[in-house]
Amino acid sequence: MRVVILRLLTFKAENVVPEIYWGLGAIYVLSLLVCYSSILKSQKSSFACVAWILLVTCIPVIGILLYSFWSLISADYTSLRQLGVLNFKKSTLDKHGRKTI
């Protein structure tokens, strides 16, 4: 496997292995479909959904990475609080585990 990857990275015509490109293409298409379904199922406005879909489509790999990071930043961490991974004072949490003001 190491030899195949090294040959791929040398970018010579005799080193082209079609299976690797098909595999990379399949991984990209699957990540694109997951990203689209996540955008469409989110509670964002229609404008935000269209903007994210255009960003992910027009800037292929970087768009997916940007959406992934944005999703992580804006995620709901309730389950992590319930598991004790995030430590907040119990007096500042409501019954759903969300921080109160």
JOTAWO-V431022 format. One record per backbone hydrogen bond with DSSP energy under -1.0 kcal/mol. CO is the residue of the C=O (numbers start at 0). NH is the residue of the N-H. E is the energy in kcal/mol with one decimal. If there is no record, write none. Layout:
BEGIN
CO | NH | E
CO | NH | E
END
This chain:
BEGIN
0 | 4 | -2.2
1 | 5 | -2.4
2 | 6 | -2.5
3 | 7 | -2.1
4 | 8 | -2.1
11 | 14 | -1.5
12 | 15 | -1.1
16 | 20 | -1.3
17 | 21 | -2.5
18 | 22 | -2.4
19 | 23 | -2.9
20 | 24 | -2.3
21 | 25 | -2.4
22 | 26 | -2.3
23 | 27 | -2.2
24 | 28 | -2.6
25 | 29 | -2.5
26 | 30 | -2.3
27 | 31 | -2.2
28 | 32 | -2.4
29 | 33 | -2.4
30 | 34 | -2.1
31 | 35 | -2.6
32 | 36 | -2.5
33 | 37 | -2.1
34 | 38 | -2.3
35 | 39 | -2.6
36 | 40 | -1.7
44 | 48 | -2.3
45 | 49 | -2.5
46 | 50 | -2.6
47 | 51 | -2.6
48 | 52 | -2.5
49 | 53 | -2.5
50 | 54 | -2.3
51 | 55 | -2.8
52 | 56 | -2.2
53 | 57 | -3.0
54 | 58 | -2.0
58 | 62 | -2.7
59 | 63 | -1.2
60 | 64 | -2.1
61 | 65 | -2.8
62 | 66 | -2.4
63 | 67 | -2.3
64 | 68 | -2.5
65 | 69 | -2.6
66 | 70 | -2.5
67 | 71 | -2.0
68 | 72 | -2.3
69 | 73 | -2.3
76 | 80 | -1.9
77 | 81 | -2.2
78 | 82 | -1.6
79 | 84 | -2.1
88 | 91 | -1.5
89 | 92 | -1.2
91 | 99 | -3.8
93 | 96 | -1.8
97 | 93 | -2.5
END
